[in-house]
Amino acid sequence: MALCGAVAAVALTATAVAQAPAPAGNFGGGALVAPPRAHFGPGNAVIALRALPERKLQIEATVRGSCAGGEIAADAKIAADGSFSATGTERTEPERKVKVTTKYTIAGTFSSATAADGKLSATIERRADGRTRRCRSGSVTFGVRRPDGAIGEPGPPPRARYYGTTSQRGVGPRRAIVLRISGDGLVISRALFGESVRCSDHTRALGIEAPRTNAAIDSKGRVNDRERFTVRSGGTLVKVDDRFTAQLGATGARGTFSLSDRTIDKTTGNVVKSCKSGEIRWTAAP
């Protein structure tokens, strides 16, 4: 009887695993290396997932190497135990006459209906001006969450990580955001988010962006940061105006960002091109 009972218990456990609810909706996050390593250097990543019916999963990610950022776009299946994986090669042309090939492996596990963690690695090859550079991301440990917008008590825990999504959508999933809080809880030491902007020449530019390093958090858990600067290149000036806000709490975070730039001809003073994102909302959770 004891043996029969044990067999029955195993069968019930297997059935419970097989019938466990599948994750659904948009998950976002990524990975951030610790300061003072480069903000856009190897090991940094933004990762967006979209869990669909029948345990289908869309994956979109950008992972950094020393030579370039590599793009990942894959479809996977979520197993009964919550695990997923994908291996492949992605070829992109981020700029005219610049070609990037990314060979990647990504794997993770949903620990709940709102969270997953995993690892990825990539080899990136960038070809431009007749030269080819190769680099690796290294092994990148990442987290993603499906935030609900609740933030709890004001103020972030020291060394917290927040993972979330923005109101912009990629091909499938909503774009991702990841934040790293300092050890004393007083600044956002690092953050990255996927973004796109519309330009006056009817094009759209895609990429990843970062607010100011060590953006101060006030006593109520708020961040309000603005960066304005000029980039001089050849015969043009590019005037950049970026904004980032956050409300940070013990159980979550939310905020906005906006990106805009104007390219101006040095000789005539005319605006050659302008690009802007509009105000984009984001939410995240630890």
Residue pairs with C-beta under 8 A, 6 or more apart in sequence:
17 80
17 81
18 80
20 80
20 82
21 113
22 51
22 53
22 55
22 78
23 51
23 78
23 82
23 110
23 113
23 114
23 116
23 146
24 51
24 52
24 53
24 113
25 50
25 51
25 146
26 48
26 49
26 50
26 146
26 165
26 173
26 174
27 48
27 49
27 50
27 51
27 114
27 115
27 116
27 144
27 145
27 146
27 165
27 173
28 46
28 47
28 48
28 49
28 144
28 145
28 163
28 164
28 165
28 166
28 173
28 174
28 175
28 176
28 177
28 178
28 284
29 46
29 47
29 142
29 143
29 144
29 145
29 163
29 164
29 176
29 177
29 178
29 284
30 44
30 45
30 46
30 47
30 61
30 142
30 143
30 144
30 163
30 176
30 177
30 178
30 192
31 43
31 44
31 45
31 47
31 140
31 141
31 142
31 143
31 178
32 44
32 161
32 178
32 179
32 180
32 190
32 191
32 192
33 41
33 42
33 43
33 44
33 190
34 180
35 189
35 190
35 213
37 43
38 44
39 190
39 192
39 210
39 213
40 64
40 69
40 208
40 210
41 64
41 66
42 64
42 65
42 66
42 135
42 136
42 137
42 138
43 64
43 137
43 138
43 140
44 63
44 64
44 192
45 61
45 62
45 63
45 64
45 120
45 137
45 140
45 142
45 178
45 192
46 61
46 62
46 175
46 176
46 177
46 178
46 192
46 193
46 194
46 208
47 59
47 60
47 61
47 120
47 142
47 144
47 176
48 59
48 60
48 61
48 144
48 165
48 170
48 173
48 174
48 175
48 176
48 194
49 57
49 58
49 59
49 60
49 116
49 144
49 173
50 57
50 58
50 172
50 173
50 174
51 57
51 78
52 58
55 77
55 78
55 79
56 75
56 76
56 77
56 78
57 75
57 76
57 77
57 78
57 84
58 74
58 75
58 171
58 172
58 173
59 72
59 73
59 74
59 75
59 76
59 86
59 106
59 173
60 71
60 72
60 73
60 170
60 171
60 172
60 173
60 194
61 71
61 72
61 106
61 120
61 176
62 69
62 70
62 71
62 72
62 194
62 207
62 208
63 69
63 70
63 72
63 102
63 104
63 120
63 122
63 124
63 137
63 140
64 70
64 137
65 122
65 123
65 124
65 135
65 136
65 137
66 135
67 124
67 126
67 133
67 134
67 135
68 94
68 100
68 124
68 126
68 133
68 135
69 94
69 100
69 124
69 207
69 208
70 90
70 100
70 102
70 104
70 122
70 124
70 137
71 90
71 92
71 100
71 102
72 86
72 88
72 90
72 102
72 104
72 106
72 120
72 122
73 90
73 171
74 86
74 88
74 104
74 106
75 86
76 84
76 85
76 86
77 84
78 84
78 110
81 109
82 109
82 110
82 111
82 116
83 107
83 108
83 109
83 110
84 107
84 108
84 109
84 110
84 116
84 118
85 105
85 106
85 107
85 108
86 104
86 105
86 106
86 107
87 104
87 105
87 106
88 103
88 104
89 101
89 102
89 103
89 104
90 101
90 102
90 104
91 99
91 100
91 101
91 102
92 99
92 100
92 102
93 99
93 100
94 100
94 206
94 207
95 128
97 128
97 129
98 126
98 127
98 128
99 126
99 127
99 128
100 124
100 125
100 126
100 127
101 124
101 125
101 127
102 122
102 123
102 124
102 125
103 122
103 123
104 120
104 121
104 122
104 123
105 120
105 121
105 122
106 118
106 119
106 120
107 118
107 119
107 120
108 116
108 117
108 118
108 119
108 142
108 144
109 116
109 117
109 118
110 116
111 117
113 146
114 145
114 146
114 147
114 148
114 285
115 143
115 144
115 145
115 146
115 285
116 143
116 144
117 141
117 142
117 143
117 144
118 141
118 142
119 139
119 140
119 141
119 142
120 137
120 139
120 140
120 142
121 136
121 137
121 138
121 139
121 140
122 136
122 137
123 134
123 135
123 136
123 137
124 134
124 135
124 136
124 137
125 132
125 133
125 134
126 132
126 133
126 134
126 135
127 133
143 161
143 163
143 178
144 163
144 176
145 162
145 163
145 164
145 284
145 285
145 286
146 165
146 285
147 163
147 164
147 165
147 252
147 253
147 254
147 283
147 284
147 285
148 252
148 283
148 285
149 252
149 254
149 283
150 249
150 251
150 252
151 221
151 247
151 248
151 249
151 250
151 251
151 252
151 253
151 254
152 249
152 250
152 251
152 252
153 249
153 250
153 251
154 220
154 221
154 247
154 248
154 249
155 185
155 217
155 219
155 220
155 221
155 248
155 249
155 250
156 162
156 181
156 185
156 217
156 221
156 248
156 249
156 250
156 253
157 181
157 185
157 250
157 286
158 181
158 182
158 183
158 184
158 185
159 181
159 182
159 183
159 185
160 181
160 185
160 286
161 178
161 179
161 180
161 181
161 286
162 177
162 178
162 179
162 181
162 248
162 252
162 253
162 284
162 285
162 286
163 176
163 177
163 178
163 284
163 285
163 286
164 176
164 177
164 178
164 253
164 282
164 283
164 284
164 285
165 173
165 174
165 175
165 176
165 177
165 282
165 283
165 284
166 174
166 175
166 176
166 177
166 193
166 194
166 195
166 257
166 280
166 281
166 282
167 174
167 280
167 281
167 282
168 174
168 175
168 194
168 195
168 196
168 277
168 280
169 175
170 194
175 193
175 194
175 195
175 196
176 193
176 194
177 191
177 192
177 193
177 194
177 282
177 284
178 191
178 192
178 193
178 284
179 188
179 190
179 191
179 246
179 253
179 284
180 188
180 189
180 190
180 191
181 187
181 188
181 189
181 217
181 248
182 188
182 189
182 214
185 217
186 216
186 217
187 214
187 215
187 216
187 217
188 211
188 214
188 215
188 217
188 223
188 246
188 248
189 213
189 214
190 210
190 213
191 210
191 211
191 215
191 244
192 208
192 209
192 210
193 208
193 209
193 210
193 257
193 282
194 206
194 207
194 208
195 206
195 207
195 208
195 209
195 257
195 259
195 277
195 280
196 204
196 205
196 206
196 207
196 277
197 204
197 205
197 259
197 260
197 261
197 275
197 276
197 277
198 204
198 275
198 276
198 277
199 205
199 273
199 274
199 275
200 271
200 273
200 274
200 275
201 273
205 275
209 242
209 257
209 259
211 225
211 227
211 242
211 244
211 257
212 225
212 227
212 244
215 223
215 225
215 244
215 246
216 223
217 223
217 246
217 248
221 247
221 248
221 249
222 245
222 246
222 247
222 248
223 244
223 245
223 246
223 247
223 248
223 255
224 245
225 243
225 244
225 245
226 241
226 242
226 243
226 244
227 240
227 241
227 242
227 243
228 239
228 240
228 241
228 242
229 239
229 240
230 237
230 238
230 239
230 240
231 237
231 238
231 240
232 238
235 265
235 266
235 267
236 263
236 264
236 265
236 266
236 272
237 263
237 264
237 266
238 261
238 262
238 263
238 264
239 261
239 262
239 264
240 260
240 261
241 260
241 261
242 257
242 258
242 259
242 260
243 256
243 257
243 258
244 255
244 256
244 257
245 255
245 256
245 257
246 253
246 254
246 255
247 253
247 254
247 255
251 285
251 286
252 283
252 284
252 285
252 286
253 283
253 284
253 285
254 281
254 282
254 283
254 284
255 281
255 282
256 279
256 280
256 281
256 282
257 277
257 279
257 280
257 282
258 276
258 277
258 278
258 279
258 280
259 275
259 276
259 277
260 274
260 275
260 276
260 277
261 274
261 275
261 276
262 271
262 273
262 274
263 271
263 272
263 273
263 274
264 270
264 271
264 272
265 272
